[in-house]
Amino acid sequence: YELDALREKGIELETATATSAAAASATAARAREHEKRSAAMFQQTEELMKFQFMSMSLSYFSSLNMLKQMREINSDTTSAAIASSADAASAAAAAAAAANIPAIKHLKLGADDVMDAALKKQQLELDAARNAEEQAKQSKAEPFPKEVRLWSVTDVCRWLDTLSLQQYTKAFKEASVDGEFLLELREEDLAQVLGMEHKLHVRKVILARDKLRPLSEQEKMMKVAVVREEDAQKDRAGTGVPDLETVFSQARNSRLRRLEDSLNADFPVDSQDDKGNTLLLIGAQNCNRKLMELVLARGSNINHQNAHGNSALHFVMAYDTDGTLGEFLIQKGANDTLANVDGLTPYDGIGAG
C-alpha cells in the first residue's frame, strides 16, 4: 500500500514539473516576442525622429532661401523662389519615402501647380474688377428716372454702382430698397441692417442721396431768387446800378457778399420798397446782425420808419428773443421813444402793420 502511494506522489510530482516547464517555456517565448516588438518600435521611433530633423532642416533653409529670393523685384526671381519652395517640398517627400513612413511617402507638390494657382487667383481678381467697371459704365450710360421716388430696386442698385459701392447691391435687392424707400433710410439702417460696416461708405450714400432729394418750396424760392439775381448780374455786366428788387432779394436771402458788391456799385443804402422798408429794416425783420452792421457802416438811417411807422428797433424788440439786437441798436443811436401809427413804441410791439 505504501509503495502505491509513493508511485502516485511520484506521478503527481512529474506532472507538476512538466507543467511548470511548459509554462516557463511559454513565458520565455512571450518575452522574446515582446523584445522583438520593442526593438522594432525603437527602430521606427528613431527613423521618425531622423525624418523630423531632416524635414525641419529642409524647411528652415528653404524658407531662408525663399525670403532672400523674394526680395528681388522682377517676376523671374519670384517664380524661382516659388519653384525652390516646391523643390524643397519634393525633397521632404523624398526624405519621407526614404524613411519608410507611409503617411508622407505619397506627398507630391510641383512648382507648376503653385504657379497655376497664383495665376488663377490673379485672373479671377482681374475679371471681377473689369466686371465691376463695366457695370458702373452701363449704369452711368443708362439714364435714371428724374424723380427719385420713381426709381426701381434695379435703379437703386445701378446708382450704387456709380458710387463704386456695388458690394452692397445684393443687400439692397434682398431688402427691396426702391427710390421711395431710399429717401427714408437712416444711417443706422444702412450700417446695422444693410451691412455697411465702413462709416465713410454710409456717409457717402447719405451725401449722394441728399443731393437727389427734391427741393422744398422755400428752397425753390431761394433758387429762383438766386437765378434771377445772377441773371441780373449778367445783364448788368458792370454797366450801372443794380435794380431794387435784386438788391432786396440779396438782403432777404442773406447774400451779404453780393449785397456789398451792389452797395459798392452805388446802390442807395436807404432805398425803400413799396412798404417803406429799407435794407436796415429787412435786416431787423430777419434778426440779421451782420446785415444791419453792413448797412449801418454804409450810413443807413438807424431811426428810419416804414409806412406803418415801425423802426428797426420795433422789429428787433418784437422778434429777437435774446434781446441782444435791441441793445446793439440802442448803442448805435436808435431812438426807443419812436411810436408807430398805432402809437406803439418799440417796447409795446409793432401793431397790426
Buried (B, 14 or more C-beta within 10 A) or exposed (E): EEEEEEEEEEEEEEEEEEEEEEEEEEEEEEEEEEEEEEEEEEEEEEBEEEBEEBBEEBBEEBEEBBEEBBEEEEEEEBBBBBBBBBBBBBBBBBBBBEBEBEEBBEEEBEBEEBBEEEEEEEEEEEEEEEEBEEBBEEBEEEEBEEEBEEBEBBBBBBBBBBBEBBEBBEBBEEBEBBBEBBBEBEEEBBBEEBBBEEEEBBEBBEEBBEEBEEEEEEEEEBEEBBEEBEEBBEEBEEEEEBBBEBBBBBBBBBBBEBBBBBBEBEBBBBEBBEEBBBBBBBBBBBBBBEBBBBBBEBEBBBBBBBBBBBBBBBBBBBEBEEEEBBEBBBEEEBBBEBBBBBEBBBEBBBBEB
